[in-house]
Amino acid sequence: MGTFLSGVFGWKKCPHVGEFMQTERKILDAEAMDRALSRMAHEILERNQGAKNVVLVGIRTGGVFIAQRLGAKIREFERIEVPIGIMDITLYRDDIALRNKTPQVRATEIPFSLDDKNVVLVDDVLFTGRSIRAAMDAIVDFGRPQTLQLAVLIDRGHRELPIRPDYVGKNIPTSRHENVEVSLKESGKEDQVLIREGSVE
Amino acid sequence: MNNGWQKRHLLGIQGLSATEIEQILTTAASMKEVSQRPIKKVPTLRGKTVVNLFFEPSTRTRTSFEIAAKRLSADTINLTANTSSLTKGETLVDTARTLEAMAPDVIVVRHSVSGVPHLLARWVRCSVVNAGDGMNEHPTQALLDLMTVKERKGKIQGLKIAIVGDVAHSRVARSNIWGFTKMGASVRVAGPRTMLPLEIERLGVEAFDRVESAIEGVDIIMMLRLQLERQDGAYFPSTREYARFFGLDLQKLRQARPDVMIMHPGPIHRGIEIATEVADGPYSVILEQVANGVAIRMALLYLLLGQGNEDTNP
C-alpha cells in the first residue's frame, strides 16, 4: 500500500514552471574584465608607490577571486607577492535581526598583521556600501592599517552610506531592481559581468 | 535550498538531526577564528541578553557560555542557586517567569533534575539552552566533543569510540551516545555493571565489562568523571579499586591503537578515572575540548539568536 501511494504521489514538479523570462545584458566580457583588472592593479601600485607595503583583503565570497586576480597582476608587474587575506563579514552585518534565515558564517583568514600596512579591501560589486561598512569595522578589529582603500570590479551606485571606492573596474548605472552578476573562471564559469532584470532578494 | 536554522531551543542532542549537528559544527569552526584575533569580539549579538541560570556548581560550562556570549557582544547575567530567590522558596517556573519579564533573549540553564530545560522552554518565550540537566543530557559538551574529533580525525563517520566509566549517572555519556551514533560512529561503553544502565544496548551501543577489551581497536577513548554527587548508593567498593579496574593508565593504554585520542569532559580526577601521565600525555585533547567549547557555544548563540524576530519557530 505504501509503495503504491508513493508511486502515485511521487511525481516531480518541473523546476522551471513559473519562472519569468528574464532579459540580460552583458556589460563586461573576459577581455574587458582583464583589462580593467590590469588597470586597477597599476593604479594600486601607482598610488602606493609600489607593492611593498600593500596587502589585499577579499570580501567573501565575490571579492576573494578578484583579490587573487589583482594579486596575480601585481606579481606579474612588480615581481612581488602581496599577502592576500579573506574576510567574512557575516558577524558584522547590520541586518541579521531583520532576516528570517541565519546567514552561514564562514572563516576569516588574515594570517598576517595589518598594522601600518596599506590595506586594499576588494569586492566584486559595490552597491549600498553596507558590506564595506561591515568590512571596515572588521578590519579595525584586526589591527591599525596605515591606510584603508577600496577596490571594486563594478560600482553600480545606490549608496546608502558615505562610502566611495578608490579603484573601480567599471561604473554602471543600474536600477535597484536589477541584479549585477559577476561570474568568473574560478567558479567554473565564463569571465563576464551581466545585468539582469528583476530582483532575487 | 533551505539551510536555515529552524530550532528555537537546544534541549538535547536527541532532538537534533545529523544535518543540524553538521551545521553547528561548521559554524563553530568559523567562530574559532574570532578567539584567535587580537580583539576577540564581534558585534553580531549587540543588544541581546543571555541569562546563565545555574542551579548546580559549574566552572567551565558557565564561564564558557559567558565568554562565548561576550565575544559576540551579548550582555550576560549569571544567576546561581545560592544567590537567587530559589533559596527563598520561589518555584522554578516563577523564577523563569520573573526573568522572562526582564526580556532576556536566551536562558542557559543547568539543573540537577532531568527535564528542567524542557519545562522552562514551555513557560518562556525566549530561547532555552540546556547546559546539563540531571542525568539526561549535556548537549553542548557532546557538540564540542564532536567538533574536537572532527578537527583531529577529519571525520566522524565510521570511527569507533569507547566511553568508559560511570555511564549511568552521566549526561555527557548520554548526549555523546546520541551525537556520535547520529553522525555515523560506532559507540562502545564500559564500566562496572552497577554503572551501566540496563538495556543500554537499546541506544545502539555495545557494552563491555572490561576496559581493556572495550578500548582495543578504537579511535577515541572518552573517560567519564565519577559522578559521586549523583550516586545514591554503593556502586563500587572503593575509589582505589575503581581506579585499578576502570581508571585509564599507561598499562591499560597498551591495548589501544597507537594513534588513539583520549578525551575527558572534565573536571578530571587525577589518579582515579585517569592517570596523570595519561591526562597530560600526547594523546590527550582535554584542553582542546575546552577551547572548542567556546566556539560551539558561540555558534549556538549565533544560530539561536540570528534568526530574526519571526516568532514562528517551534
Contacts between the chains, C-beta under 8 A, distances in Angstrom:
chain1	res1	chain2	res2	distance
A	88	B	30	6.8
A	90	B	44	7.9
A	91	B	34	7.2
A	91	B	42	3.9
A	91	B	43	7.3
A	91	B	44	4.5
A	91	B	72	7.5
A	91	B	302	7.7
A	92	B	42	6.4
A	92	B	43	6.0
A	92	B	44	7.4
A	93	B	44	7.8
A	96	B	44	6.4
A	96	B	306	5.1
A	96	B	308	7.6
A	97	B	306	7.9
A	97	B	308	5.8
A	97	B	309	6.5
A	98	B	308	6.4
A	98	B	309	7.9
A	99	B	307	7.8
A	99	B	308	5.3
A	100	B	4	7.1
A	100	B	307	6.7
A	100	B	308	5.1
A	100	B	310	5.3
A	101	B	2	7.7
A	101	B	4	3.6
A	101	B	5	7.8
A	101	B	307	6.9
A	101	B	308	7.8
A	102	B	4	6.0
A	102	B	5	4.9
A	102	B	302	7.0
A	102	B	303	5.6
A	102	B	306	3.9
A	102	B	307	5.0
A	103	B	306	7.5
A	104	B	3	6.8
A	104	B	26	7.4
A	104	B	27	7.2
A	105	B	27	5.2
A	105	B	30	4.4
A	105	B	31	6.7
A	105	B	299	7.7
A	105	B	302	6.6
A	106	B	30	5.4
A	107	B	29	6.9
A	107	B	30	4.6
A	107	B	33	5.4
A	108	B	30	7.7
A	108	B	33	5.6
A	109	B	33	7.5
A	137	B	43	6.9
A	138	B	42	7.7
A	141	B	37	6.3
A	141	B	38	7.6
A	141	B	39	4.3
A	141	B	41	7.2
A	141	B	42	7.3
A	142	B	37	6.4
A	142	B	38	7.0
A	142	B	39	7.5
A	143	B	38	6.8
